[in-house]
């Protein structure tokens, strides 16, 4: 098909600009157009509308897609892109492709269920209410998987004659990548090197290796989720988790509910729980992982030992044994087993998705445990504006779940040190790996406060020129 004509190299910010979710960037040379990420917007009442209206371009005009990692806010609109006519490849690491094989069909299932609920609501009280179509279906998600092209870390990939790419380890979740992209455009004196950080991991965290340091870029696009604050040290974080478990679970008073992203965060938390047991601290006898996606992601994680950091073997042995010093991890198999967890009054640790509490089984566990002052909810990751998790972290006294007003009496804890995102100091340290300033640096994937604070920190030291783009902004890039 005919593609838009223009002179020069452009970068368009289609998501994760002034916010954390919806990661999507369009690079256009006039001869080749490609996307970096194709993520879903999450949180807030406008997310559904924005996901339906996300593509400010014809999907058929895109030559290829590069994915930094599997999280849905970076990959979740791939099925819709394909359903609307995209026929090119989607390049990602092999582990990312493995995760997407279960994550995208699961997302399609959720889209179908959401559409069914909206249809019932639209028809309530009417003879001929409208039928709401899902954002995409399970079948469309499966169809999109045929577009995936797995790549190995550090190998050079050539998705187009004028483009070469390396996937470098980002240390965020299994398979997560920093992208080094060399683009040669007609008439240019040399290649332009883009670096997209994707989501960078916190150094020293378990399961995956630390982020790769990058030496040079002409154009840098860097995340800023925690650009305005540092996490607590890991030792202090484990102390805090130990204290919550001891007070609530080990005392037999109540349950601890942990909303956890199925991919990455659940496996990290299991590691921390295994370490508490191994070192003779709080060791709950009943740990439930109530998420089919988390169960699948854990299985995939254990199947990629070549990507693990050296300590991960301890978690592998703990899980394979099924117990550790009195603890036992139970992965729920079906809805009935999930419902049975809510009959437990005390002594359970419940990990369930979604991590921001906007869907999934976690909402059922919150329904039963939030009203109880003897219980606790532990948030171990970033909560985007507009999500139920954010409202709970911000101290709301009542929430609405399944049509009921639920009082919030449980203790709410935020243990930021469990986050798999690099904090401010780690981001600054990663920036310090560049030998010289990029010609253009763009700070993305952060709410305004965090993004602007991180940009100011980079301007101060190492003293670069930095921009914080707005949604839809187009940056024109020179030679």
N, C-alpha and C positions, 0 to 999 in steps of 0.2 A: 504494500500500500504506500501511498505518498506520505512522506514524513515532513514535518514542518521545516521550512528552510530558514537558516540564519547564518550569520558569520560569527565565528568565535566559539569559545568553550563556555558552557554555562552549567551551573549547579543550582537545582531548584529544591527547596526545602518543603516537602509535602507532609511532613509529620515530625513529631518529637522536636518541634521548635517552639520554645516557650512552655513546654510540657514534657512529661516523661514518656508517654505512650505514643503509638502510631508511627513508629520509625519508618521513614521512607524518603529517599533522596534520589532525584533524577539527574543523571549526568548526560549532557548532550553536546556532541562535537559538531553537529550538522551532518556527519557521515554515520555516526553510530549513537544510539540512545540506549542507556541501561539504567536499571534501578539498583540501588543498594538498600536492601531490606524492603519488605512489603507488609508492614505490621498493622495490627488492629488497634484502634483507639479504645481505651478502657477507662471507665469511671465517668460519672456525671450523666445527666439526662440526655445530653446531646450526642453521646458516643454512638448510639445505634444509627442516628441520622448521618453522622460523619462517616461511619463505615460504609454506608450505602452510597455516599457521594464522594468517596475518597479519591477517585482517580480523575485528576484534572488533566487527563491526557487519554489518547486512544490506546488501550492495551495492545492492540495489534501493531503499534508503531515501536514497541520496545524490542530490542534485539536480544537481550538476555537480562537475567536477574542474578545478583550476588547476595547471599544471606550471611549475616554475621553470626547468628545463632538461632536456636529453635524456639525461644520464648515467643508466645503468641503476639505480643506487642511488637515483634520484629518480623514475624512470619505469617500471621494469621489471616492476611488477605490474599495469600497466594491462590487459594481455591477460587476466590471471586475473580481475580485477575485472569485466571485460565478460563473460567466460565464465560467471561466477557470477551474472549477472543485471543488471548495471548497464547502463542504457540512455540515460544522459544525455550531454551534451557534455564534451569534454576541451579546455580552452582553453590555448593555448600560442603562443609567437611563431611566425612563419612558418618561420624557420630551424630551430627546434626540431621543428616538424612534418616538415620535409624530412629531418632526421636520423633521426627516429623511423621514417620509412617504410622505412629500411634496418636500423635497430638492433633494433626489436622483432621482425621476422621472423627476424633472425639469432639473437636470444635464444631465440625459439621453437625454432629448429633445435638450439641447444645443449641445450634442455630435453628435446627428443626423444632426442638422442644419450645424454644422461645417463640417461634412463629405460631406454633399450635396454641400456646397460651394467649398470644395477642389476638389470634383469630377468635378464640372463645370469648374473650373480653369484648371484641368488636361486635360479636353477634348477640351478646347478652341483651335481652329485651327487644331484639329486632328480629324480624322474619328473614331479612336478607342482609346480614352484616357482611362486610368485605372479608375476603380471605387474605391473610398476610403471608407473603412468600418469604422463606428464610433467606438470610444473607447468602448462604450457599448450603448445599445438602451434603450428606455423607458421601453419596456417589460422586459429587463434584470434587470433594476433598480427595477421594481415592483417584479420580482422574488426574488431579494436579500432581500426584506423587510420581506420575510417569515423566514429569518434566525434570525431576531431580537428577543432578549430575554430581556424584560424590568426588571430593578432592582430598588429598592428604595434606597435612600441615607442611608448609615450607616448599612444597613442589610448585613449579610454575605452571599456571593454567592459561590457555589462550582462547578465551571465549569469542574473540573476534580478531581478524588480522592486525588491527590497530590497537589492541588492548592485551596486556598481560597482567596476571593477578597472582599474588601469593596470599594464602591464608596463614596467619600467624596466631599462636595460642594467646587468647585473651584472658585465660584464667578465671572466667566468670562461672560458666557451667560446662558440662561435658560438651566438647565440640565447638565451644564459642571461639570466635575469631576476631582478630584485628585484620583489616584488609589493606594490603599494599597494592595499589592499582596504577599501572603505568599506561598512559593514554597518549597516542601519537595522532595528531590531527593534521589534515592537509594544510601545507603552507607553514606549519610551525617549525621553528629552528631545532626544537628538541622535544622530548617527551615531557608531559606533565605528570608528576607523581602525586596521586591522592593517597592519603592514609585516613581510613575510617576506623576509629577506635572500637566501634560497637560498644558493648557493655564490658568495662574492665573489672576484673576481680580484685579482691582485697588480698595483697600478698600475705602468705603465711596461713591462709585458710585451707581446710582439708579438701580431699577428693581430687581436685584438679591442680595443675601446676600454676606457678605464678605467671602474671602477664609478661609477654615478650617485650623487651625494650626495642624501640624503633629509632634509627639514627637520623633519618632525613625524610622530608616531605616538602613538596611545593604547596599543597593544600591539605590542611589537617582539619578533620571534623571529629571533635572529641566530646564524650559524654560528660555530664555534670550532675548526676542524680544526687550525690552527696557533696556537691561542690562548695557548700558553705559550712560543713561541719565534719568532725572526725568521729570515728567509732570509738567506743571504749576499748582498751586493750583486751586481747583475747582472754588473758588470765582473769581479769575483772569480770568479763562477760560470763565465763564459766562459773565464777563465784555467784553472780547474780542469778543465773539459771539454777544453780544448786540450791540457793536460798528459796526460790519460788517453789521448787519441787519439794524441798524439805518441809516447808510450812504447809503446803497444800496437799500433796500426794502422800509423802512418807508419813505424815501425821495421821493419815486416814480421814482428814477433814473433808476434802472435796477432790475435784478433778482439775487438771490443767489442760486447756484447749489451746492448740497452736495452729492458727491459720498458716499454711505453708504452701508455697508454690510447689507443684508436683515435680517439676524438673529443677534440680539443683538444690533448692532450699531444704526440701524434705531429706535428701541424702546428707546434706551438711548437718542438719539437726540430729539425725540418727548417729552420725559420727560423734557429735558432742555428747549425746546421751551415753554412747558406748565408752567414751573417755571418762565420764563421771563414774560409771560402773567400774571401769578398770582401775581407777585410782582410789576406790573405796569411799566414794561420796554418794550422793543421792542416786539410788538405783531402783527406779520403779519396777514393780513386778509385772505390770500390765502396760504395754506401750502399743497403741493401735495406730496403724497407718491406714486411714479410711479414705482411699482414693484409688480407683483402678488405674488412673493415669500415673500416680506416684509409684504404684506397684510395678507397672511396666517400665517406668523411667529408672527405677532402682535396678531392675533386671538388666536393662540396657547399660546402665552405668557399670555394673559388675562385669559385663561382657567386654569392656574396653580397658583392661588393665594397663595397656600401653600408654594411656592418657592420664593415669593416676599419679599423684604425688606419692612419696615413699611411705607415708603414714597410713594410706588408705587400706593397706592389707589388714590392718587391725579391725577395721569395720567389716571387711569382707569375711574374715574368720568369725566375727561376732554374729553376723547375720546368718551365715551358713550353719553355725552351731544352733541357732534359734534361741539362744539365751546367753546371758553373761552375768555371772554372780547373782543369780536370782531374777534378773530381768528377762522378759520374753517379749519379742516383737511379733505382733500379729498383723498380717496383711489381710484386710477383709476381702472376702471373695464375692459377695453379692449384697443386694439391698437389705435382705433380711439380717445379715450379719452386721451391717451398718446400723440398722434400727436397734439392734440388741444392745449396742454400745450405750445408748441413751437410757438404758435401765440401770446402768452402773452409777451409784450415788457418790462413790469416792474411790480414790486409789488408782485412777487411770490417767495416762497421758494420751491425748487424742490429737494426732496430726492429720489434718484434712485440708483439701483444697476447696475454693480458690484462696490464694494468698491474700487477696484484698477483700475477701468475703462477699463479693458481688454475685456469686453463683456457687453451685456445687453443694457437696454434702456438709461443708463447714457450717452452713446456715442452720441446718438441723441441730448440730451440736451447740451452736450459740443459742438457739431457741430454748434448749433444755438447761444450759449451764449459766447463761448470763443473769437470770434472776436470782441466783444463789450466791450470797456473800461469802460462802466458804470455798467457792471455786475461783479460778484465775484464768485469764486469757493472756497469752504471751504473743506479742507481735514481733516477728523476727525479720521483717523486710519492709521496704518502702511502701507506703500507702498513698496512692494517688488521690488528688482532690476529687471529691464527688463520690468516692467509694464508701461502702459501709465501714470498712476497716479504718479509713481516715476519720470518720465521724466518731468511732469508738475511741481512737487514739486521742482525738481532740476533746473527749470528755462528755459526750452526749449522755443524757440520763435515761433516755428511752429510745428504742428503735422499733421499726415495724418489720416483722418477719411473718410470712405466710398469712397475711391479713390480720395479724394480732399485734397489739402494742406490748412490747416486752420491756420491762424495767431492767436497767443495767445496774446490778448490785455486785457482780463479780469484780474482783480486782483486775485492773487492766495494766499490763506491763509492756513496755517497749524495750527490747533488748537489741539495740542497734548493732552491737558487735557481732551478731549472728549474720548480718547482711553479707551477701556475696558480691556487693558492689564496692568498688574502691572508694575510700573516703577522701576528704579534701587533701590530706597529706600524701596519700598514696597516688592520687591523681597528679599532684604537683611533682612528686618524685618521678612518675612515668614521663611527664613532660620534660623533665630534666635529662632524659636520655637522648634528646635531639641535639645534634652537634651545632646546629644553627637554627634560627627562627624560620618556620615556613613563611612563604610569601603571604599566605592568607590562612588564618586560623578561625574556625567557627565553633562556638560552644553550643551544644545541643543536648537533648535528652535530659532536661532538668526543668523544674518549675522556675519561674522568673527569679525568685530570690536566690536559689542555688546557682543558676546559670550566670547571673550577673555578678554574684560574689566570686565565683570561680574565675570568670573573665577578668575581674579586677585583680585577683591574685596573680594571674599570668602576666598581666600588664606590669605589675610591680616587680615580679621576679618569676621568670627570667627576663621580663621586659619586652614582651612581644606585642605586636599589634593584633588585637583580638576583636571579633565581632560576635554578637549574639543575634542570630537571624530570627525573623518572624515567620509565622506560618505562611506558606505560599511565596515567600521571597525568592527572587532569582538573583544569583550572584554571577556576574560576568567576569571571567577569569582571563588574564592576559597570557602571553607566551611564557 
